Amino acid sequence: MQTNKDIAWMLKDLYDRRDTIPADIFNKTFHDKVALCIPIEKQIADYYASDGECSRHRVDRILAAAVLKKGERVLDLGCGIGTFTFNCAKHTGLCIGLDYSLESLKVAKKINQQFPDSSNGRRYFVCADAASLPFREGSFDKIISADFLEHLTKNQKKSIRQGIGYVLKQAGVFVAYTPNKIFVINQKLNEALRKIFFNDKVSMETVFLTASHIGEITPFQARKLCRDIGFRKINFFYKNDEFYLPFGNRFISRLNFLRVSFESAILKIPFLRDILSANILVVASNKRKCVKH
């Protein structure tokens, strides 16, 4: 089975040309190519299997925050290969996955055909732009956006706000999960320090496989985005997240009791949670009435 390093090499040519391609076109092309590069078996093992190395912790955190109920209609916004479309449908009975990467959706359909509707719920996939959602007003009880916002430019984020508010029911809930930009900055600083002091090198696959992260945001920007959509109740969840550790695994993370103490202290201090948490998990509700023009 191909490793992340093998896949990274396949993306090298596109990555080398990233500065000559508009960000939105690069992003779509990148995701199409990733979908074509990674074998179906690896996609299932990494993202669909209950013990998948890439997904289980993330899936469990987001589903716990979303509090899905049987009978709810859920939109998986920026669904990629359909990981959350699949997991949400198992809880609610119906989920629609939307993405503008046709190749990703082809993979999603192939994978989901291996899991029958009778025990996993109904799943449908739509190829469309999140800036122009092809659904009626109030179509969904919940919208989940998992690892999607970081792939959008600032202008693209502005363009999706009205649509989210329009297709979500008045009592609907919006759940977003995305890397914390502050953590990413800390991580890059950490990598630079490790290179200086320990001659550590950042792996090629880490560089290439995060190349499509063109619009990471901070918790403060996430709150503003939710307010701009029209939500009045906005909650952040930090429990069980990863936190920034100085020099990575060289010191604190090797001493488990120190790591636990460090993270427990962070959870009690709002400012530290915002700047040291690896990811943003926000749940927004109680939205104002939205009118689509």
C-alpha positions in Angstrom: 0.0 0.0 0.0 1.3 3.5 -0.8 2.7 5.6 2.0 2.1 9.3 2.5 5.7 9.8 1.1 4.8 8.0 -2.1 1.7 10.2 -2.5 3.6 13.3 -1.8 6.0 12.5 -4.7 3.1 12.2 -7.0 2.0 15.7 -6.0 5.4 17.3 -6.3 5.0 18.7 -9.9 1.7 20.4 -8.9 3.2 21.7 -5.7 6.2 23.2 -7.5 3.9 25.2 -9.7 1.6 26.4 -6.9 2.8 30.1 -7.2 1.8 30.3 -10.8 -1.7 29.0 -10.3 -4.6 31.0 -8.7 -5.3 29.7 -5.2 -8.8 28.5 -5.8 -7.8 26.6 -9.0 -4.8 25.1 -7.4 -6.9 23.9 -4.5 -9.5 22.2 -6.7 -6.8 20.6 -8.9 -4.9 19.5 -5.8 -7.9 17.7 -4.3 -8.7 16.1 -7.7 -5.2 14.8 -7.9 -5.1 13.6 -4.3 -8.3 11.6 -4.9 -6.7 10.0 -8.0 -3.4 9.3 -6.3 -4.6 7.5 -3.2 -5.9 3.9 -3.6 -9.4 3.2 -2.5 -8.1 0.6 0.0 -5.9 3.2 1.7 -8.8 5.8 1.8 -11.0 3.2 3.6 -8.2 2.1 6.0 -7.3 5.7 6.9 -10.7 7.5 7.0 -13.5 5.0 7.2 -12.3 2.1 9.3 -13.2 2.3 13.0 -9.6 2.3 13.9 -8.4 4.4 11.0 -5.2 6.2 12.0 -6.2 9.5 10.4 -9.8 9.9 11.5 -11.2 8.2 14.5 -10.2 10.7 17.1 -11.3 13.6 14.9 -14.6 11.9 14.0 -15.5 11.1 17.6 -14.8 14.7 18.8 -16.9 16.3 16.0 -19.8 13.9 16.3 -19.8 14.4 20.1 -20.1 18.2 19.6 -22.7 17.9 16.9 -25.1 15.8 19.0 -26.8 14.2 15.9 -30.3 12.8 16.3 -32.2 10.2 14.3 -34.3 11.8 11.6 -32.2 15.0 11.2 -31.1 16.1 7.7 -27.4 16.9 7.7 -25.2 18.6 5.1 -21.5 17.6 5.0 -20.1 20.8 3.5 -16.8 20.2 1.6 -17.2 16.5 2.1 -14.1 15.4 0.2 -14.2 11.6 0.1 -17.3 11.5 2.3 -15.9 10.5 5.7 -18.5 12.6 7.6 -21.3 12.0 5.1 -20.9 8.3 6.0 -20.5 8.8 9.8 -23.4 11.3 10.0 -25.8 9.1 8.0 -25.2 6.3 10.5 -26.5 8.5 13.3 -29.3 10.4 11.5 -30.4 8.1 8.7 -29.7 10.7 6.0 -26.7 12.9 5.0 -25.8 14.8 1.9 -22.2 15.4 1.0 -21.3 18.4 -1.1 -17.9 19.1 -2.7 -16.6 20.8 -5.9 -13.9 18.1 -6.5 -15.6 15.7 -8.8 -12.8 13.2 -8.4 -13.2 13.2 -4.7 -16.9 12.6 -5.0 -16.2 9.7 -7.4 -14.1 8.1 -4.7 -16.7 8.8 -2.1 -19.4 7.1 -4.1 -17.2 4.0 -4.7 -16.4 3.7 -1.1 -20.0 4.2 0.1 -21.3 1.6 -2.3 -19.4 -0.9 -0.1 -21.6 0.0 2.9 -25.3 -0.8 2.5 -28.0 1.9 3.3 -30.0 -0.5 5.5 -27.4 -0.3 8.3 -25.5 2.9 7.6 -28.2 5.3 6.5 -28.8 7.0 3.2 -26.0 9.0 1.7 -26.1 11.3 -1.4 -23.3 13.3 -3.0 -23.6 16.6 -4.9 -20.9 18.2 -7.0 -21.4 22.0 -6.5 -19.6 25.1 -5.2 -20.2 25.9 -1.5 -20.7 29.5 -2.5 -23.9 28.6 -4.5 -25.7 25.8 -2.5 -28.4 24.1 -4.7 -30.8 23.6 -1.9 -34.1 25.2 -0.7 -34.3 27.5 2.3 -34.3 25.6 5.6 -33.3 22.2 4.0 -31.0 21.1 6.8 -31.1 20.6 10.6 -27.3 20.6 10.8 -24.4 21.6 8.6 -21.0 20.0 9.4 -17.9 21.6 7.9 -14.9 19.3 8.8 -11.4 20.3 7.5 -13.0 22.5 4.9 -12.5 26.2 5.8 -8.7 26.0 5.6 -9.0 25.3 1.9 -10.9 28.5 1.2 -9.4 32.0 0.5 -10.7 34.9 2.5 -13.1 35.9 -0.3 -14.4 32.4 -0.7 -15.2 32.3 3.0 -17.2 35.5 2.6 -19.1 33.9 -0.3 -20.3 30.9 1.6 -21.8 32.8 4.6 -25.2 33.6 3.2 -25.8 30.2 1.7 -25.1 28.4 5.0 -27.6 30.6 6.8 -30.2 30.2 4.1 -30.2 26.4 3.7 -30.0 25.8 7.5 -33.3 25.7 9.5 -34.0 28.5 11.9 -33.3 26.2 14.8 -30.4 24.6 12.9 -26.8 24.1 14.1 -23.5 24.7 12.3 -20.5 22.7 13.3 -17.0 23.7 12.0 -13.7 22.0 12.5 -10.5 23.5 11.1 -6.8 23.9 12.0 -6.0 26.7 14.3 -3.9 29.3 12.4 -2.2 30.3 15.6 -1.1 26.7 16.3 0.1 26.4 12.7 2.3 29.5 13.2 3.6 28.1 16.5 4.3 24.8 14.7 6.3 26.5 12.0 8.3 28.4 14.6 8.8 25.1 16.4 10.1 23.4 13.2 12.5 26.3 12.7 13.9 26.0 16.2 14.2 22.2 15.9 16.1 22.7 12.7 18.5 25.1 14.4 19.1 23.3 17.6 18.6 19.6 16.6 19.1 19.6 12.8 15.6 18.1 12.5 14.0 18.2 9.0 10.3 18.6 8.2 9.2 15.7 6.2 8.4 16.2 2.5 4.9 14.6 2.9 4.1 17.1 5.7 4.9 20.0 3.4 3.1 18.7 0.3 0.0 17.2 2.0 -0.8 20.5 3.7 -0.1 22.6 0.6 -3.8 23.2 0.0 -4.3 24.9 3.4 -4.5 28.4 2.0 -6.9 30.0 4.4 -6.4 28.8 8.0 -8.2 31.0 10.6 -7.9 31.8 14.3 -10.6 31.2 16.9 -11.3 34.9 16.8 -11.9 34.8 13.0 -14.0 31.6 13.4 -16.3 33.5 15.9 -16.6 36.4 13.5 -17.5 34.1 10.6 -20.3 32.5 12.7 -21.6 35.9 13.7 -21.5 37.1 10.1 -23.6 34.1 9.1 -26.1 35.2 11.7 -25.5 32.9 14.7 -26.0 34.4 18.2 -24.9 31.4 20.2 -21.3 30.3 19.6 -19.4 27.6 21.6 -15.9 26.3 21.3 -14.8 22.8 22.3 -11.2 22.1 23.4 -11.4 18.9 25.4 -9.3 16.0 23.9 -7.6 18.4 21.4 -3.9 18.4 20.7 -1.9 21.4 22.1 1.3 23.0 21.0 4.3 21.6 22.9 7.7 23.4 22.8 10.1 21.4 20.6 7.5 18.8 19.8 8.2 15.3 21.1 11.7 16.1 22.4 10.7 17.2 25.9 7.2 17.5 27.4 5.5 15.0 25.2 8.0 12.3 26.2 7.0 12.7 29.8 3.3 11.8 29.8 2.6 13.2 33.3 4.0 16.6 32.3 2.0 16.6 29.1 -1.2 15.8 30.9 -0.5 18.5 33.5 0.4 21.0 30.8 -2.9 20.3 28.8 -5.0 20.4 32.0 -3.7 23.8 32.8 -4.3 25.1 29.3 -8.0 24.0 29.4 -8.6 26.2 32.4 -7.3 29.4 30.7 -9.3 30.7 27.7 -6.5 32.8 26.2 -4.1 29.8 26.2 -6.7 27.5 24.8 -7.1 29.9 21.8 -3.4 30.2 21.0 -2.2 26.7 21.8 -5.0 24.4 20.6 -4.2 22.6 17.4 -7.8 22.8 16.0 -10.9 24.9 16.2 -14.1 23.0 17.0 -17.0 25.5 17.0 -20.7 24.9 17.3 -23.0 27.8 16.4 -26.8 28.0 16.7 -29.7 30.4 17.4 -29.4 32.2 14.0 -31.1 35.2 12.8 -33.6 35.0 9.9 -31.7 34.9 6.6 -33.0 36.1 3.3 -31.4 34.9 0.1 -31.0 37.7 -2.6 
